[in-house]
Amino acid sequence: MMLPKRRTKFSLSFLRNQTWTDLSTLTRSRDDVSKKKNEILSSKPNTDGSFDTHKAMTKGKPPSLVFFFLFLSFIRSISAVDFLFNGFDASNLTLYGNATVESRILTLTEETHFSIGRAFYASKIPTKSPNYPYSPLPFSTSFIFSITPSATTLSGHGFTFLLTPSPSTNGTSTAQNLGLFNVTNNGSPNNHVFAVEFDVFQNPEFLDIDSNHIGVNINSLTSSYSHTAGFWPQYATDDDDDDSFVQLNLNGGANYHAWIDFSGSHINVSMAQAGFNRPKRPLISAPINLSGVLLDEMYVGFTASTGLLAETHRILAWSFSNSNSSAYKGLINYNLPCFMRTKKSIFILKVSFFAVMAFVILIILIYLIVLATRRNKTRSNARDEEKGDPNPMEDWELEYWPHRIRYQEISAATNCFSQENLIGIGGTGKVYKGVLGPGSIEIAVKCIPQESKHGVQEFLAEVSTLGRLKHRNLVGLIGWCRPKKGCLMLVYEYMENGSLDKRVFFDCEPERMLGWVDRLRVLNDVAAGVLYLHEGWEMRVLHRDIKASNVMLDKSINGRLGDFGLARMHPHGQDLGATRVVGTVGYMAPELVRYGKASAKTDVFGLGVLVLEVVCGRRPVEEGSPPLIEWVRGLMEKGKLVMALDQLLRLKGGPQDEEVERVLHLGLACVHPDPSVRPSMRQVVKVLEGVREIDQELEGEGMDTNLLQKADSAKHPTFEDVKQLLWSSMSLWSSDIIRDGR
């Protein structure tokens, strides 16, 4: 048993001595090593495209030299990476996204929209020397690729060769981002990505030179260096101009051969048709510093993407080495499959393209014709105005009762809308006083900005409702004007005494304060006007915004209801149904706030609030005071309803307590939370007109006798109910007028 051990020891000792003898001989002649490497590269590849380096190394050599090459290979394996693939299988690469390997061809993306495909060498490779961590290792890579355009759509976007610390598609985007970055991390130095792009779409945001170029990218989609795809012939020199340059179409379906060489501080990029020799003059040759970009180890491979534009990106063969710049010579660049489109498919693509273009041109022509027609109409209107003729009628004027007034007449009536004629500023615009025409009719002109959506709706509502209504207790709409520029204009009868809210509340001038008789007359006028809206016209009109500021007073202190910007019409006998909640906080009925249900009884509720505020001299909602309705109802429950009367009226020797209570009872009946308990507008008018014996007439109208008694005895909402109602309506909108939505 001991003899074999000694024999083994002697054999190993002899082999070690012989090896170092051969090593000393070989170190004196490095040509032998170079010849041996060339034998490896010139040997016949295996069936899978790889080389059997063991046979080449051991061919005709003694065991000592074999041991040397194994020893040398072990030393270099620390940082050296060499591989060559003439075709691929699943064990060669790691695939991500839409990348696939079929028939030994790597396909990064098919003709599918918004896809990303990535393929990397199965393991990381060292990119920096262990002894010099700030010095990147040189490398040489070469590959044969093909980009095939789509047969049905325009093609895009391209692919890249890259070194990256992360192989996954996370943090990457399709289309013009080429599967490299996204809009957030593009340009970040934390990417640590070096890439050479083969781009077939021009993106101005990335400063692309054209839609068929190769670029060198560092952490960004904006190339540091780029050039149109192509090559210079073998006879071309660095001094030759671009006349000899041969441009190549990247996405024409042809097979191309690309070479990328990095020396540590310089980059060379070349390309040519597959089967051609490597060009002597590189396409891109530039200095480059990758010391802060490359990490110690990186993934090497390819990425591609499509967007709305699609194409197929294929890699047919690939070599990479960081120790041998001639490794590419082992790539097989002949008898490769062809992916170029046939003439028939190209014809179909062209026909489809021109069909789409024809459709787009047709749409543009239709747009230009419509635009020209509108311009001609505008010029015609301008000529009519210059001649002094009224503007031509619009379609909707044929349905509604038109009262168009020329802009020049309105401007002259208001002294060109001077500040001296400005009498107020409302929620939707300014109001001017003027004198119109030879008859010297006093007018009020409301100017509504055309930019305001709600203002235009109010303008149309006023013209389509108030323009057709005629009643002594409604503000008369004399006319309107709709110029091309500026404001929409509504022309009303001028109300000399302004609005009711300026004549009943405590903050008005004492000498302008209305007395009891005038207040009752105004309430009666407003009720008569609302009754006409509900029953006196061919359609039922709901005002939906009855309040003191919308009641105007003429020379004789007669009440006129105005501002029909929120009015709605519907046939008699039909309900308006649920609508958007509109109105003024404090005047809206509970069913309107909660369910958006507007009816004649919601107008009755608004009139009831008006009755209470006119009698009490208080607004429905005032800061620091309880809500008006709850305050009056509380006094009624205490038997002190008369105390709700405006104190200024009491100081002037106000009306009898019985009359005050009658009117306040009417107001409380109108604001009852149950709409079925509220009186009709006809009943309200009769009470205000002083008809006391109404029991028989009310019974004939289908209601219980003694309406006011029923309203008094009915269960009223508590303070919490009223407060919740008011605050819920106030929380809907911060402005005084609720225009849209619930």
RASUL-V699240 format. One record per residue. N is the residue number from 1. RES is the residue in three letters. PHI is phi in whole degrees, 0 to 359 (999 if undefined). D_FIRST is the distance of its C-alpha to the first C-alpha in whole Angstrom. Layout:
# RASUL-V699240
[[N RES PHI D_FIRST] [N RES PHI D_FIRST]]
This chain:
# RASUL-V699240
[[1 MET 999 0] [2 MET 283 4] [3 LEU 295 6] [4 PRO 300 6] [5 LYS 295 7] [6 ARG 296 9] [7 ARG 298 11] [8 THR 294 12] [9 LYS 297 13] [10 PHE 298 15] [11 SER 296 16] [12 LEU 292 18] [13 SER 294 19] [14 PHE 295 21] [15 LEU 295 22] [16 ARG 294 24] [17 ASN 297 25] [18 GLN 297 27] [19 THR 296 28] [20 TRP 292 30] [21 THR 297 31] [22 ASP 295 32] [23 LEU 295 34] [24 SER 294 36] [25 THR 292 37] [26 LEU 289 38] [27 THR 290 40] [28 ARG 281 42] [29 SER 220 43] [30 ARG 285 44] [31 ASP 298 45] [32 ASP 298 42] [33 VAL 296 41] [34 SER 297 44] [35 LYS 297 44] [36 LYS 294 41] [37 LYS 297 43] [38 ASN 294 45] [39 GLU 297 43] [40 ILE 295 42] [41 LEU 288 45] [42 SER 271 47] [43 SER 288 44] [44 LYS 285 45] [45 PRO 288 45] [46 ASN 287 43] [47 THR 297 45] [48 ASP 270 46] [49 GLY 92 47] [50 SER 272 44] [51 PHE 250 42] [52 ASP 269 38] [53 THR 289 37] [54 HIS 294 34] [55 LYS 296 35] [56 ALA 294 37] [57 MET 285 35] [58 THR 265 32] [59 LYS 294 35] [60 GLY 69 35] [61 LYS 240 33] [62 PRO 287 29] [63 PRO 302 26] [64 SER 297 27] [65 LEU 289 31] [66 VAL 299 30] [67 PHE 298 28] [68 PHE 297 31] [69 PHE 294 33] [70 LEU 295 31] [71 PHE 296 31] [72 LEU 295 34] [73 SER 296 35] [74 PHE 295 33] [75 ILE 297 36] [76 ARG 283 39] [77 SER 292 38] [78 ILE 299 39] [79 SER 230 43] [80 ALA 278 43] [81 VAL 227 44] [82 ASP 221 44] [83 PHE 212 45] [84 LEU 214 48] [85 PHE 236 49] [86 ASN 263 51] [87 GLY 113 52] [88 PHE 232 51] [89 ASP 222 49] [90 ALA 298 49] [91 SER 280 45] [92 ASN 281 46] [93 LEU 230 49] [94 THR 247 51] [95 LEU 254 54] [96 TYR 223 57] [97 GLY 67 61] [98 ASN 266 62] [99 ALA 290 59] [100 THR 219 58] [101 VAL 237 55] [102 GLU 223 57] [103 SER 54 56] [104 ARG 62 53] [105 ILE 243 56] [106 LEU 276 57] [107 THR 249 60] [108 LEU 281 61] [109 THR 219 65] [110 GLU 267 67] [111 GLU 277 70] [112 THR 247 71] [113 HIS 280 73] [114 PHE 52 72] [115 SER 236 68] [116 ILE 229 65] [117 GLY 227 62] [118 ARG 228 59] [119 ALA 216 55] [120 PHE 227 52] [121 TYR 304 49] [122 ALA 301 46] [123 SER 223 45] [124 LYS 294 47] [125 ILE 239 47] [126 PRO 289 47] [127 THR 240 50] [128 LYS 223 50] [129 SER 286 48] [130 PRO 300 46] [131 ASN 278 47] [132 TYR 228 50] [133 PRO 294 51] [134 TYR 264 55] [135 SER 246 54] [136 PRO 294 54] [137 LEU 285 51] [138 PRO 290 53] [139 PHE 206 52] [140 SER 227 53] [141 THR 224 54] [142 SER 211 56] [143 PHE 205 57] [144 ILE 248 59] [145 PHE 226 62] [146 SER 212 65] [147 ILE 243 68] [148 THR 254 70] [149 PRO 290 73] [150 SER 289 74] [151 ALA 276 77] [152 THR 239 79] [153 THR 228 79] [154 LEU 293 79] [155 SER 258 76] [156 GLY 173 74] [157 HIS 236 72] [158 GLY 146 69] [159 PHE 218 65] [160 THR 221 63] [161 PHE 266 60] [162 LEU 212 59] [163 LEU 244 56] [164 THR 215 56] [165 PRO 281 55] [166 SER 230 56] [167 PRO 273 55] [168 SER 285 57] [169 THR 269 61] [170 ASN 297 62] [171 GLY 78 65] [172 THR 238 66] [173 SER 229 69] [174 THR 276 70] [175 ALA 59 73] [176 GLN 293 73] [177 ASN 281 70] [178 LEU 59 68] [179 GLY 71 65] [180 LEU 268 65] [181 PHE 225 67] [182 ASN 227 70] [183 VAL 294 73] [184 THR 277 72] [185 ASN 263 69] [186 ASN 299 70] [187 GLY 90 70] [188 SER 282 68] [189 PRO 292 66] [190 ASN 282 63] [191 ASN 291 63] [192 HIS 55 60] [193 VAL 237 61] [194 PHE 246 61] [195 ALA 214 62] [196 VAL 241 64] [197 GLU 265 66] [198 PHE 241 67] [199 ASP 256 71] [200 VAL 244 73] [201 PHE 220 76] [202 GLN 271 78] [203 ASN 246 78] [204 PRO 300 81] [205 GLU 294 80] [206 PHE 254 76] [207 LEU 60 78] [208 ASP 295 77] [209 ILE 283 78] [210 ASP 194 79] [211 SER 259 77] [212 ASN 202 75] [213 HIS 218 73] [214 ILE 241 69] [215 GLY 222 69] [216 VAL 256 66] [217 ASN 242 66] [218 ILE 231 65] [219 ASN 60 65] [220 SER 205 69] [221 LEU 276 70] [222 THR 272 72] [223 SER 287 71] [224 SER 287 70] [225 TYR 222 71] [226 SER 206 72] [227 HIS 203 73] [228 THR 301 74] [229 ALA 298 72] [230 GLY 156 72] [231 PHE 201 71] [232 TRP 261 72] [233 PRO 299 72] [234 GLN 298 69] [235 TYR 280 72] [236 ALA 287 73] [237 THR 242 73] [238 ASP 295 73] [239 ASP 273 77] [240 ASP 292 78] [241 ASP 275 80] [242 ASP 283 79] [243 ASP 296 81] [244 SER 271 78] [245 PHE 291 76] [246 VAL 253 75] [247 GLN 277 75] [248 LEU 241 73] [249 ASN 269 74] [250 LEU 300 71] [251 ASN 255 72] [252 GLY 271 73] [253 GLY 95 70] [254 ALA 284 69] [255 ASN 269 65] [256 TYR 237 65] [257 HIS 248 62] [258 ALA 239 61] [259 TRP 233 60] [260 ILE 228 59] [261 ASP 233 58] [262 PHE 241 57] [263 SER 266 57] [264 GLY 114 57] [265 SER 215 60] [266 HIS 216 62] [267 ILE 238 62] [268 ASN 235 63] [269 VAL 232 64] [270 SER 224 64] [271 MET 206 65] [272 ALA 197 66] [273 GLN 295 66] [274 ALA 300 63] [275 GLY 100 62] [276 PHE 273 64] [277 ASN 290 63] [278 ARG 294 62] [279 PRO 297 66] [280 LYS 290 66] [281 ARG 263 68] [282 PRO 294 66] [283 LEU 290 69] [284 ILE 232 68] [285 SER 219 67] [286 ALA 205 67] [287 PRO 286 66] [288 ILE 205 64] [289 ASN 242 63] [290 LEU 250 60] [291 SER 296 58] [292 GLY 267 60] [293 VAL 260 60] [294 LEU 281 56] [295 LEU 271 54] [296 ASP 296 50] [297 GLU 226 49] [298 MET 219 51] [299 TYR 270 52] [300 VAL 239 53] [301 GLY 173 55] [302 PHE 224 58] [303 THR 216 61] [304 ALA 213 64] [305 SER 208 67] [306 THR 232 71] [307 GLY 230 74] [308 LEU 296 77] [309 LEU 270 76] [310 ALA 223 73] [311 GLU 196 71] [312 THR 255 67] [313 HIS 248 65] [314 ARG 234 62] [315 ILE 242 59] [316 LEU 264 57] [317 ALA 204 55] [318 TRP 202 53] [319 SER 229 51] [320 PHE 211 50] [321 SER 203 48] [322 ASN 249 48] [323 SER 222 47] [324 ASN 219 48] [325 SER 286 52] [326 SER 259 52] [327 ALA 296 50] [328 TYR 296 53] [329 LYS 296 53] [330 GLY 278 50] [331 LEU 288 53] [332 ILE 273 54] [333 ASN 245 58] [334 TYR 228 60] [335 ASN 53 60] [336 LEU 271 60] [337 PRO 296 62] [338 CYS 254 66] [339 PHE 241 68] [340 MET 289 71] [341 ARG 290 74] [342 THR 286 76] [343 LYS 298 80] [344 LYS 292 81] [345 SER 293 79] [346 ILE 295 80] [347 PHE 297 84] [348 ILE 297 83] [349 LEU 297 82] [350 LYS 295 85] [351 VAL 297 87] [352 SER 298 86] [353 PHE 298 86] [354 PHE 291 90] [355 ALA 294 91] [356 VAL 296 89] [357 MET 298 91] [358 ALA 297 94] [359 PHE 296 94] [360 VAL 297 94] [361 ILE 297 97] [362 LEU 298 99] [363 ILE 298 98] [364 ILE 297 99] [365 LEU 298 102] [366 ILE 298 103] [367 TYR 298 103] [368 LEU 295 105] [369 ILE 295 108] [370 VAL 298 108] [371 LEU 297 108] [372 ALA 296 110] [373 THR 297 112] [374 ARG 295 112] [375 ARG 295 113] [376 ASN 298 116] [377 LYS 295 117] [378 THR 296 117] [379 ARG 296 119] [380 SER 296 121] [381 ASN 296 122] [382 ALA 296 122] [383 ARG 296 125] [384 ASP 296 126] [385 GLU 293 126] [386 GLU 297 128] [387 LYS 280 130] [388 GLY 86 131] [389 ASP 282 130] [390 PRO 293 128] [391 ASN 298 125] [392 PRO 296 124] [393 MET 292 123] [394 GLU 268 120] [395 ASP 302 119] [396 TRP 289 119] [397 GLU 290 122] [398 LEU 292 124] [399 GLU 274 123] [400 TYR 261 124] [401 TRP 285 127] [402 PRO 278 127] [403 HIS 221 129] [404 ARG 286 127] [405 ILE 235 129] [406 ARG 294 128] [407 TYR 300 126] [408 GLN 298 129] [409 GLU 291 131] [410 ILE 293 129] [411 SER 297 128] [412 ALA 294 132] [413 ALA 293 132] [414 THR 259 130] [415 ASN 56 131] [416 CYS 59 128] [417 PHE 55 126] [418 SER 286 127] [419 GLN 295 126] [420 GLU 294 130] [421 ASN 268 129] [422 LEU 285 126] [423 ILE 247 127] [424 GLY 179 123] [425 ILE 231 120] [426 GLY 264 118] [427 GLY 290 115] [428 THR 246 115] [429 GLY 165 117] [430 LYS 271 120] [431 VAL 235 123] [432 TYR 242 126] [433 LYS 265 130] [434 GLY 202 132] [435 VAL 235 136] [436 LEU 254 135] [437 GLY 69 138] [438 PRO 297 141] [439 GLY 284 142] [440 SER 52 140] [441 ILE 279 138] [442 GLU 285 136] [443 ILE 228 132] [444 ALA 238 129] [445 VAL 248 126] [446 LYS 265 122] [447 CYS 256 120] [448 ILE 247 116] [449 PRO 300 113] [450 GLN 289 112] [451 GLU 287 108] [452 SER 276 109] [453 LYS 299 108] [454 HIS 292 109] [455 GLY 297 112] [456 VAL 295 113] [457 GLN 298 112] [458 GLU 296 115] [459 PHE 301 117] [460 LEU 294 117] [461 ALA 295 118] [462 GLU 297 121] [463 VAL 294 122] [464 SER 280 121] [465 THR 247 123] [466 LEU 299 125] [467 GLY 295 127] [468 ARG 249 128] [469 LEU 260 129] [470 LYS 230 133] [471 HIS 203 134] [472 ARG 295 136] [473 ASN 253 133] [474 LEU 243 130] [475 VAL 298 130] [476 GLY 279 131] [477 LEU 268 129] [478 ILE 282 131] [479 GLY 184 128] [480 TRP 205 125] [481 CYS 212 123] [482 ARG 230 120] [483 PRO 290 119] [484 LYS 294 117] [485 LYS 234 115] [486 GLY 87 116] [487 CYS 256 117] [488 LEU 284 118] [489 MET 232 122] [490 LEU 244 123] [491 VAL 249 127] [492 TYR 248 129] [493 GLU 295 132] [494 TYR 282 133] [495 MET 259 133] [496 GLU 296 135] [497 ASN 263 134] [498 GLY 70 130] [499 SER 265 128] [500 LEU 296 129] [501 ASP 296 126] [502 LYS 277 128] [503 ARG 234 131] [504 VAL 233 130] [505 PHE 271 127] [506 PHE 295 128] [507 ASP 274 126] [508 CYS 272 129] [509 GLU 291 132] [510 PRO 304 135] [511 GLU 289 138] [512 ARG 264 136] [513 MET 295 135] [514 LEU 284 136] [515 GLY 276 138] [516 TRP 297 138] [517 VAL 297 140] [518 ASP 296 138] [519 ARG 294 135] [520 LEU 296 136] [521 ARG 295 137] [522 VAL 296 134] [523 LEU 300 132] [524 ASN 297 134] [525 ASP 296 134] [526 VAL 296 130] [527 ALA 299 130] [528 ALA 295 133] [529 GLY 294 131] [530 VAL 292 128] [531 LEU 299 130] [532 TYR 298 131] [533 LEU 297 127] [534 HIS 279 126] [535 GLU 231 129] [536 GLY 263 131] [537 TRP 236 129] [538 GLU 296 128] [539 MET 237 125] [540 ARG 277 123] [541 VAL 248 122] [542 LEU 259 120] [543 HIS 287 120] [544 ARG 70 117] [545 ASP 207 118] [546 ILE 283 121] [547 LYS 196 122] [548 ALA 296 124] [549 SER 288 123] [550 ASN 260 123] [551 VAL 256 127] [552 MET 258 130] [553 LEU 241 133] [554 ASP 275 136] [555 LYS 300 139] [556 SER 266 141] [557 ILE 58 138] [558 ASN 268 137] [559 GLY 279 133] [560 ARG 230 131] [561 LEU 279 128] [562 GLY 228 125] [563 ASP 57 122] [564 PHE 259 121] [565 GLY 293 117] [566 LEU 251 115] [567 ALA 292 118] [568 ARG 226 117] [569 MET 242 119] [570 HIS 202 119] [571 PRO 297 121] [572 HIS 295 124] [573 GLY 85 122] [574 GLN 239 119] [575 ASP 270 116] [576 LEU 290 114] [577 GLY 82 111] [578 ALA 292 108] [579 THR 230 108] [580 ARG 292 106] [581 VAL 286 108] [582 VAL 225 110] [583 GLY 143 113] [584 THR 243 114] [585 VAL 301 112] [586 GLY 99 115] [587 TYR 249 117] [588 MET 268 114] [589 ALA 290 114] [590 PRO 302 111] [591 GLU 293 111] [592 LEU 286 111] [593 VAL 293 108] [594 ARG 278 106] [595 TYR 240 106] [596 GLY 68 108] [597 LYS 262 111] [598 ALA 259 114] [599 SER 205 117] [600 ALA 298 121] [601 LYS 290 120] [602 THR 288 118] [603 ASP 293 121] [604 VAL 299 123] [605 PHE 300 120] [606 GLY 298 120] [607 LEU 293 124] [608 GLY 300 124] [609 VAL 298 122] [610 LEU 299 125] [611 VAL 301 127] [612 LEU 296 126] [613 GLU 289 125] [614 VAL 289 129] [615 VAL 288 130] [616 CYS 271 128] [617 GLY 70 128] [618 ARG 231 124] [619 ARG 284 121] [620 PRO 294 119] [621 VAL 226 116] [622 GLU 229 116] [623 GLU 294 114] [624 GLY 86 115] [625 SER 232 117] [626 PRO 293 116] [627 PRO 304 116] [628 LEU 303 120] [629 ILE 298 119] [630 GLU 294 118] [631 TRP 295 121] [632 VAL 294 124] [633 ARG 296 122] [634 GLY 296 122] [635 LEU 295 125] [636 MET 296 127] [637 GLU 294 125] [638 LYS 273 127] [639 GLY 78 130] [640 LYS 239 130] [641 LEU 300 130] [642 VAL 297 133] [643 MET 293 131] [644 ALA 284 129] [645 LEU 299 131] [646 ASP 306 131] [647 GLN 298 133] [648 LEU 295 134] [649 LEU 291 136] [650 ARG 295 137] [651 LEU 293 139] [652 LYS 276 141] [653 GLY 80 142] [654 GLY 293 140] [655 PRO 287 140] [656 GLN 292 141] [657 ASP 299 138] [658 GLU 299 139] [659 GLU 289 138] [660 VAL 296 135] [661 GLU 297 134] [662 ARG 299 134] [663 VAL 290 133] [664 LEU 292 130] [665 HIS 300 129] [666 LEU 297 129] [667 GLY 298 126] [668 LEU 294 124] [669 ALA 296 125] [670 CYS 289 124] [671 VAL 259 120] [672 HIS 299 120] [673 PRO 294 116] [674 ASP 267 117] [675 PRO 299 118] [676 SER 289 120] [677 VAL 275 122] [678 ARG 294 123] [679 PRO 287 127] [680 SER 280 127] [681 MET 293 128] [682 ARG 295 132] [683 GLN 294 132] [684 VAL 298 131] [685 VAL 299 134] [686 LYS 295 136] [687 VAL 296 135] [688 LEU 291 136] [689 GLU 283 139] [690 GLY 90 140] [691 VAL 281 141] [692 ARG 271 141] [693 GLU 271 142] [694 ILE 244 139] [695 ASP 300 138] [696 GLN 292 139] [697 GLU 291 138] [698 LEU 295 135] [699 GLU 294 135] [700 GLY 293 136] [701 GLU 269 133] [702 GLY 90 131] [703 MET 245 130] [704 ASP 297 130] [705 THR 291 134] [706 ASN 56 134] [707 LEU 303 131] [708 LEU 295 131] [709 GLN 295 131] [710 LYS 296 128] [711 ALA 296 126] [712 ASP 289 127] [713 SER 279 126] [714 ALA 295 123] [715 LYS 291 119] [716 HIS 263 118] [717 PRO 293 115] [718 THR 285 114] [719 PHE 298 113] [720 GLU 296 110] [721 ASP 297 110] [722 VAL 294 112] [723 LYS 298 110] [724 GLN 296 107] [725 LEU 297 109] [726 LEU 294 110] [727 TRP 292 106] [728 SER 294 105] [729 SER 286 107] [730 MET 290 107] [731 SER 287 103] [732 LEU 290 103] [733 TRP 217 104] [734 SER 273 105] [735 SER 270 108] [736 ASP 288 112] [737 ILE 255 111] [738 ILE 269 109] [739 ARG 255 108] [740 ASP 207 105] [741 GLY 85 103] [742 ARG 252 103]]
